[in-house]
């Protein structure tokens, strides 16, 4: 039995609330159960220096956790003077996941910065961030379309992410913290709307997992991502 009493293939309750920030070109408050992330997408008429003059744009991401997103206060990284390795790794994952489904040439010489701020953490903050980031990005692109700033379709597909793991010997979908902290194996899957794989992160916490167990996790992830993509489509419809 899972601590949450969910079925092995059951997601936590997921909501994607759009337009939650007044000034951002796109925004989404994403909730995976008790994990809540505020995502904003900002359009900027600037590019990294190495991209200037190449006729294409850029999508990048930043990620952070508020001090009381967790059960005990964590020090702000700004106060420490540098980002942690975990933060850097997650924001790079979000950025490259979004870029795989964006036509950067169609975007033009502009940058969209996606900010993911974790308000409350209960496992799966990176997967929730990616899933909500697609919604915020879609709203930003639609904001541009409404102002005739784009001549072609920029977004080629959906992208969503979900965690899976082996808990008490059973492959399960969408781990909360109680499961994640005790899982024998945990993994994150990032996929497109048509089922292609962007990235897989998998780790054996206690003993190595088999190919069969990995395939079971993959099957769960495909089911979970398909459901998340349906929710994304409903959110932006």
C-alpha positions in Angstrom: 0.0 0.0 0.0 1.3 3.4 -0.9 1.4 6.0 1.9 -1.1 8.1 -0.2 -3.3 5.0 -0.8 -3.1 5.7 -4.5 -3.1 2.9 -7.1 0.4 2.1 -8.5 -0.5 3.9 -11.8 -2.4 6.8 -10.2 -1.2 10.4 -10.4 -1.6 12.8 -7.5 -4.3 15.4 -8.1 -2.9 17.7 -10.8 -4.1 21.3 -11.6 -2.7 23.8 -14.1 -4.0 27.3 -13.4 -3.1 29.9 -16.1 -2.8 33.6 -15.9 -1.9 33.9 -12.2 0.7 36.7 -12.6 -0.5 40.1 -13.8 2.7 41.2 -15.6 4.2 38.1 -17.1 3.5 37.2 -20.8 2.7 33.7 -19.6 2.1 32.1 -16.2 0.9 28.9 -14.6 0.4 27.7 -11.0 1.0 24.0 -11.3 0.1 21.6 -8.5 1.1 17.9 -8.3 -0.6 17.1 -5.0 1.2 19.1 -2.3 4.0 20.1 -4.7 3.1 23.6 -5.9 5.2 25.6 -8.4 4.7 29.1 -9.8 5.9 29.3 -13.4 6.2 32.5 -15.4 7.4 33.1 -19.0 9.0 36.4 -19.9 9.6 37.6 -23.4 12.8 39.6 -23.8 14.3 41.4 -26.8 17.8 40.2 -26.0 19.9 37.1 -26.6 23.0 35.4 -25.2 26.0 37.1 -27.0 26.9 33.9 -28.8 23.5 33.8 -30.5 23.4 37.3 -31.8 23.0 37.6 -35.6 22.1 33.9 -36.2 18.5 34.6 -36.9 17.1 32.4 -34.1 15.9 32.8 -30.6 16.4 31.1 -27.3 14.4 29.6 -24.4 16.1 29.3 -21.0 14.9 28.6 -17.5 15.7 29.4 -13.9 14.6 27.4 -10.9 14.5 28.0 -7.2 12.8 27.0 -3.9 11.3 29.5 -1.4 12.8 29.1 2.1 9.7 27.5 3.6 8.9 25.3 0.6 10.1 22.4 2.8 9.4 21.3 6.4 12.4 23.2 7.6 13.6 26.6 6.4 16.3 26.4 3.8 18.7 29.4 3.3 18.1 31.5 0.2 20.8 30.7 -2.4 21.2 34.4 -3.0 22.3 34.8 0.7 24.9 32.0 0.1 26.2 33.8 -2.9 25.8 30.9 -5.3 23.4 28.4 -6.6 23.6 24.8 -5.5 24.5 22.1 -8.0 21.0 20.7 -7.7 19.5 24.0 -8.7 21.7 24.4 -11.7 21.1 20.9 -12.9 17.3 21.3 -12.6 17.1 24.6 -14.4 19.2 23.3 -17.2 16.9 20.3 -17.5 13.9 22.5 -17.7 15.5 24.7 -20.4 16.6 22.0 -22.7 13.3 20.1 -22.3 11.4 23.2 -23.6 13.9 23.9 -26.4 13.3 20.4 -27.9 9.8 21.4 -28.9 10.4 25.0 -29.9 11.2 26.2 -33.4 13.9 28.7 -32.4 14.1 30.1 -36.0 10.4 30.8 -36.0 10.8 32.5 -32.6 13.2 35.1 -34.1 15.9 36.9 -32.3 14.2 36.9 -29.0 14.6 35.1 -25.7 11.9 33.6 -23.5 12.9 33.1 -19.9 10.9 30.6 -17.8 11.1 31.1 -14.1 10.0 28.1 -11.9 9.6 29.0 -8.2 8.7 26.2 -5.8 6.2 27.4 -3.3 5.8 24.0 -1.6 7.8 20.8 -2.1 6.5 17.3 -1.6 8.5 15.4 -4.3 8.6 15.9 -8.0 9.4 19.6 -8.1 11.3 19.3 -11.4 8.6 17.2 -13.1 5.9 19.6 -12.0 8.1 22.6 -13.2 8.5 21.1 -16.7 4.8 20.3 -17.0 3.7 23.8 -15.9 6.5 25.5 -17.9 5.0 24.2 -21.1 1.7 25.9 -20.2 3.4 29.2 -19.3 5.4 29.0 -22.5 2.3 28.3 -24.6 0.6 31.4 -23.1 3.7 33.5 -23.9 3.7 32.4 -27.5 0.0 33.0 -27.8 0.6 36.5 -26.4 3.1 37.1 -29.2 0.7 35.7 -31.8 -2.0 38.1 -30.7 0.3 41.0 -31.4 1.4 39.6 -34.8 5.0 39.1 -33.6 5.2 35.6 -35.1 5.0 34.4 -38.7 5.1 30.7 -38.1 4.2 28.2 -35.5 6.8 28.2 -32.7 5.7 25.2 -30.6 5.9 21.9 -32.3 4.6 19.6 -29.5 3.8 19.3 -25.9 6.3 18.4 -23.3 5.6 17.0 -19.8 7.5 15.1 -17.1 6.7 12.6 -14.4 8.5 10.6 -11.7 8.3 6.9 -11.2 10.0 4.6 -8.8 10.1 1.2 -7.1 8.5 1.4 -3.7 8.2 -1.7 -1.5 9.1 -3.8 -4.5 6.3 -2.3 -6.7 6.7 0.1 -9.6 4.7 3.2 -8.9 3.9 6.5 -10.6 4.4 10.1 -9.4 6.3 9.7 -6.2 5.5 12.1 -3.3 8.2 12.8 -0.7 7.2 9.9 1.6 7.8 7.4 -1.3 10.7 9.2 -2.9 12.7 9.1 0.4 12.2 5.4 0.8 12.2 4.2 -2.8 14.6 1.5 -3.9 14.7 3.1 -7.3 13.6 6.5 -8.6 13.5 8.0 -12.0 12.3 11.1 -13.9 10.9 10.8 -17.4 10.6 13.8 -19.8 8.6 13.1 -22.9 6.9 14.9 -25.8 3.2 14.8 -26.5 3.7 12.1 -29.2 5.6 9.9 -26.8 9.2 10.6 -27.8 11.8 10.6 -25.0 13.6 13.8 -24.2 15.4 12.7 -21.0 15.4 9.9 -18.5 17.1 10.2 -15.1 17.1 6.9 -13.2 19.0 5.9 -10.0 19.1 2.8 -7.9 19.1 3.9 -4.3 19.7 0.5 -2.6 20.3 -2.2 -5.2 20.5 -2.2 -9.0 17.3 -2.5 -10.9 16.7 -4.9 -13.8 15.8 -4.1 -17.4 12.3 -5.5 -16.8 11.8 -3.1 -13.8 13.0 -0.2 -16.0 10.5 -1.1 -18.7 7.8 -1.2 -16.1 8.7 2.3 -15.0 8.8 3.4 -18.6 5.3 2.1 -19.2 4.0 3.9 -16.1 5.7 7.1 -17.3 4.1 6.9 -20.7 0.7 6.6 -19.1 1.4 9.5 -16.7 2.8 11.8 -19.4 -0.1 11.1 -21.7 -2.5 12.1 -18.9 -0.5 15.3 -18.2 -0.5 16.2 -21.9 -4.3 15.9 -21.9 -4.5 18.2 -18.9 -2.1 20.7 -20.7 -4.3 20.7 -23.7 -7.4 21.3 -21.6 -5.7 24.1 -19.8 -4.7 26.1 -22.9 -7.8 25.3 -25.0 
